[in-house]
Amino acid sequence: MMDKALRERIIAMVHREVVPAIGCTEPMCVALCTAKATEKLGCRPDKIEALLSPNILKNAMGVGIPGTGMLGLPIAIALGALIGKSDYQLEVLKDLTPETLEAGKQYIAENRITIKQKEGISEKLYVEIICTSGDKQASAVIAGGHTRFVEEACMKSEVVSGERLAVSGDADDVPLNLRLVYDFSTSAPLEEISFIMETRTYNMNAAREALKGNYGHNLGKSIERPLSKGIFGDSIYCHIISRTASACDARMGGAMIPVMSNSGSGNQGICATNPVCVYAKENENTEEELIRALMLSHLTAIYIKQSLGKLSALCGCVVASIGSSCGITYLMGGDYNRICASVKNMVANLTGMICDGAKPSCSLKITSGVSTALLSALLAMEGKCVTSSEGIVDDDVDKSIHNLTSIGADAMTKTDEMILNIMTSKD
């Protein structure tokens, strides 16, 4: 059995990366930073200046803010100042009421908020909030992680100059590889990892709640309707797609529904959870098998994000769908070699899917990712695997993963710039 000290470090890392969130994590991250700066100020700010990295801007522009019926950063910043509590982390706005929403709208109408791109930074996840009241001023900075506050004194050396790349990670993170992920997930004592079932509680509940309203593009509900069943059938595939898309519809559409996120993304948390849970239920897997499959799915996503970074030009559903494909392959009875095959099949298919911000249509991308996850798992169980003579796939599964992440983190940098330029240039 794996060394206990190593298991404890991996478990602590999962606890850091798999956390509850209400709404899209980028605007919630900005609201959290605003709440912290307001708390430091000690009173309601007269003016708020937000300095943000391009990736934060991209992911926060077009997404619904829970309970508001509004899109984007201004309302998130206003409410962060008026009702936000930094102790709530990514559930920072959970005390929202109709009265405070109206106060937030009024705050925006008074032109108290300025939003700018932060210049001269290399960190892709960067939020700086400066709150002013009279002659008093307070600021807060989040960098490298959605809840990772960076002290003002450290900001120049750690973030702005880009000298310390470790700002994107955590000193206590365990460098992972797929073998370590698999061995931990399949052999750790069950009582040590059963907490991962909280992801099912949160994210499957989000899917159920979504069906009570009309959110986003209603993709999840549309798949359940008679016309869709005439096309897809009343199948496991149909149920997996519907339950996953529904939770995303609600989250991107601004429903006041908490989800369990993965690596700073609620959609990644949904995508790593719901396909695995639905398959396990319909395949009549045991609870232990589901626990281990969920851990395998979530930890695989965490592993991939270690080299990709929290935010990139690569859609997060690619990462989370690889995780869910591993979990489903395990539930199908697949061993380590079959799981490696499913990963390679995924890398051969979804690489290059762009992230053009958080928005209701993310449910369409999640559906594509989950569809590919199922296909890749099926091929792996049939003994079929994309070979190293094809494209960016390598014989070594970890090398295949790093080929994927090097494209997403490095080669697609210019793509990211073009995406943001397109998004900000529209009328």
N, C-alpha and C positions, 0 to 999 in steps of 0.2 A: 504493500500500500504506500501511496505517496507520503512523503515527510509531512508531519502535522504542521510544522511551522510554515511550510510552503502553502499548504492548504489554507491556513488562516490568512495568509497574505492575499491569496486569490479571492477568498470570500470577502475580505475587506474591500478589495478592488471592485468586485461585483456590487457590493453595497453602495460604493461611491458612484458607480456608473448607471445603476438601475434604480431610479428614484421617481416618485410621483411628480406629475406636472399638470397644470391646468392651462390649456391653450398651447399655441405654438411656442417653443422654447426660446426663440430669438426675441420676440417682443416681450416675453416674460422675463428674459434676462435683462433687457433694458429697463423694464419696470422695477425689477429687483435692485438694480444699480441706483435707480432714481430714489427708491425707498431708503436705501442705505445713505445716500447723500443728504436726503431730507432729514433723516434721523440725526445725522452729524450736525446739520444746520440748526436743528432744535425748534424749527417753526416752519410754517407753510412758506415755500419760496415764492418770491415775486417773479423771478425769471429762472428758466431752466435751459441750459445749453447741453445738447447731446452730441458728442463726437464719436462716430462709429466707423468700424471697418467696413469695407465694401460688402463683405459676405453677410454681415449683420443687416446692413441696409437691404440687400437683395432678399434675404429670407423673412424680413419683417414688413415689407411694403404692402403686400396684397393679401394678407391673411386675416381672418376674423379674430377679434379679441373677445374672449368668452363673456357672455352676459351683456354685451354692449350693442350688438347689432351693427358694429362699426369695424372698419378695416384699419390696420396699420399702426404706426408708431405714436402719433400724437395722443390718442386716447390712452394708450398703454403708459406713456410717460406721465400724463396728467393724473391718472388713477394711481400710479406708483407713488406720486407725491402726496396725493390726498388721502389715500386709504392703505397704501402698501405697507407691509411689515416684512422686513428683511428676514426675520426668523422663519417665515413661511417658505423661504427658498423659492422654488419654481411654482408654488401655489400662492404667490405673493398677493394676488388680487382676489382671494377667495372671500373676503369680507364685503364684496361689492353689493350695493343696494340700489334700487331705482333712484333714490335721492342723491347718492354719491355719484351715480352715473350722470345725472343732470349737472351736478357741480363740476364734473370733469369736462362735459361739453362746454360749459360756460368758461372754464379755465382756458380751453383751446380758443374759444371765440375772442378772448381778451389778448390773444397773440403773445402769450407768455413763454412759448416754447420755440426754440431754435434747434434745428437738426442739421448737422453737417457731416461730411466725410472726414475722418481723421487722416491727415496726411503724414507720410514718412514713417509708416509702421509696416512691419513684415508679418505681424500676428494677424491671422484671419478672423479670430474671434476676439474682438476688442470693443469695449464699451466704456466711455468716459462721460460722466455726468457732473456738471457744475451747477450748483444751486446757489442763487443769490437772494438775499433779503436785506434791503437797505445797504448798509456797509459791511454786512456779514456775508461770507462765502464759504461753502463746503463742497467737497468733491468726493467721488468714489470711482474706482476703476475695476472692471472685471476683464480678465484676459486669460486665454488658454483653456477655459472651461466655463460653462454657463453659470456656475455659482462660485467661481474662483476669484475672490477679491484680491487685488494686488495693491500692496501698500504704496502710497504716494511716493515715499522715499525711494522705493525700488523701481519706480516706473521707468525712469530714463535708462537704467542699465538692463532691465529685464525685457522691456517691451518696445520702446520707441527705437532704440538703436538696433534691435534685433540681435544683440550680442549673445543673449542667453536663450537658445532654442528650447531649453527644457521648460520654458513657460507654458508650452502646449501640453505638457504631461504632468505627472505627479511623481515625486521622488519615491513613493511607496509602490508604484505600479510594478507588476511582475512582467518582464519581457516574455511574451507568449509565443508559442508555435502551435500548429494544429494538433500534433501528437500530445502535447501537454494539455491542451484544451480537452481533447477526447479522453485522455486518461483520468483527468480530474473529474469530468462530468460523469463518467461511467463507473468510477470506483470510489469516490468520496463517500463517507458514511452518510446515509440518507438524512439523518437528523441535522447534519451540518448544512445541507443545501436545499432543504424543503421550503425555505423561505421564498424561493423563486416562484412558488405557486401564487404568491401575491400578484405576479404579473397577469396570471389568468383572471384573478378576481377583478382587478382594475380594468383590463383591456377587453375582456369578454363582456363585462358590464357596460362598457362604453359602446360596444356594438349593439347591445340590446336597447340601450337608451336612445341610440341614434334612430332606431326604427320608429320612435314615438314622435319624431318631428321631421321636417324637411330641411336638410342641411346640405350645403355645397351643391354638388351636381346629383345628389341622390343616387349615386352609383350602386351602393350596397342594396338599397331598396329596389332599384330597377332590375338587378340580377335575380331578385326573388319573385318578380312579377311573371304572370303566365306567358307573355311573349318570350321573355328570356328563357324560361324553363322549356319552352318549345325548341329553343336553340341549344341550350347547354344541358337540358335534362335536370331532373331533381337528384343531383349527384353529389358525391363528396367534393368534387372540384367546385361545383356551383356554391356549396355551403361555405367552403373555405374562402372563396373569393368574396362572397357577400359579407361574411362576418368581419373580414379584414377591411374591406372598402368602407363598410358602414361606420366603423370606429374612426376611420380617417375622415370620412365625410363630416361627422359631428365635430371632430377636433378642429379641422380646417375651417369649418363653417361657423365657429364661435360658440359652440355649446359649452355650458358650464359643467363639463364632465372631466374629472381627473383621469389621466392615463398613466401607466408606468412607462417611463422613457428608458432609452438605452443610449449611452454615450451622448447625452444632451439632446436627444431627439425623441419626441413622442411618437412620430410616425415610425421610426426605427424600432421603438419598443413594441408598437402594435404589430408591425410586420414580423418581428422575431417571435411573437407570442401567439397570435390568433390562429395562423395556419397550423401550428403544431398542436394547439389545443383542440381544434375542430377535427383534425385527422385522428388524434388519439381517441377522442370520443367515438367517432364513427368506426374506427378500427378496433374498438374495445381493448385498447392497451390498458395496462395496469397503472395505478397511480404512481408507482415507483418509476415505471418507464416514462410517464409523462414528465415527472420531476427531472429526470436525467436528460430527456430530450429538450426541455425548456432551458436547462442550464447549458447544454451543448449549443443551442441556438444563440442564446444571449452572450455567452462567453466567446463564441466565434465572431460575433459582431464586434465585441469589445477588442478582440485581437486584431481584426482588420483595421479598426479605427486607430489603433496604435501607430500605424505607419501612414494612414491616410490623413489623420488630423480630424478635429471636431467638425470643421466646415471646409468644404472644397467645391470644385466644379462638378464633382461626381455625385449623382443622386444617392441619398442615403438608403433608398430602397434596395439598391444593388447590394450594399453591405448586409442589411438585415435579411434580405431574401436568401443570401448565401447561408446565413445562420439558420433560417427556417428550413432550407433544403437539407442541411445536415441533420437537424432535429427530426424531420420527416423520414429521412433515410434510416436513421436509427430506429424509429418506430416501425418501419417496414421490416426490421430485422437485419439491417445492414451493419457490417463491421467497419473497422477503421478504413480499410482499403476501399470499401463501397462509398464511405463518406468522402474520402479524398477524390473519388471519381465524380461525385456530385458537385464538389467545389470546382473542379476543373471544367465540368460541363457548364456551370454558372459563369465562370470567367470567360469562357468561349462565346457566351451569348450576350450578356448584359453590359459588358465593358463599354464605357463611353456615354451612357445615358446621362444627360446633363441635369444639373440642378439649376432651375431658373426661378428659385425662390419658393417660399412656403405659401400655399394657396389652395383653394378647393380642388383644383385639378390634380393635386398630388395623389388623390385616390386612384386616378387612372394609371399613374406610374407604379403605385403599389400593386395594382392588379396585374400589371405586366410582370413585375418582379416575382409575385407569388405564383403566377402561372408558370414562369420559368423554373421556379423552385421545385414545383411538382414534376415538371417534365424532366428536370435534371436528376431528381431522385429516382424516378421510374427508369430512366436510362441506366443509372448506376446499378440498380438492382437487377437489371438485365445483363449486367456485365459490360455495358457500353460506356466508353470514356473517350473524350476528345484527347488526341495524342499530342506529343511535343512537336510533331512536324506541322501542326496546325496553329497558325497565328501566334498569340502571346502565351499560350499554354506551355508549361514546362513539365518535365517528368517529375520534378520535385514540387509537391503541392504548395509548400510555403513560398517557393520561388514564383509560382503562378500567382499567388495572392499578392506578393510584392510587385510583380509586373503590373497587376491591376492598380495597386495603390500609387505606384510611381507615375502612372498615366494620370490618375485623378488628382494627385497632389502637385505634380510638377508640370507634366506636358500640357495639362488643360488650363494652366494659369492664364494664358492669353484668351482662351475660351471664356473663362470667368469674367475677364474684363469686358469682352464683347457682349456677354449676356447682360451685365449690369448697364452697359451703355445703351443697349436696346431697350431695356426696361425703363430707364430714366429719361429716354428721349421720346417716348410716346406722348401724344397729346393727352 
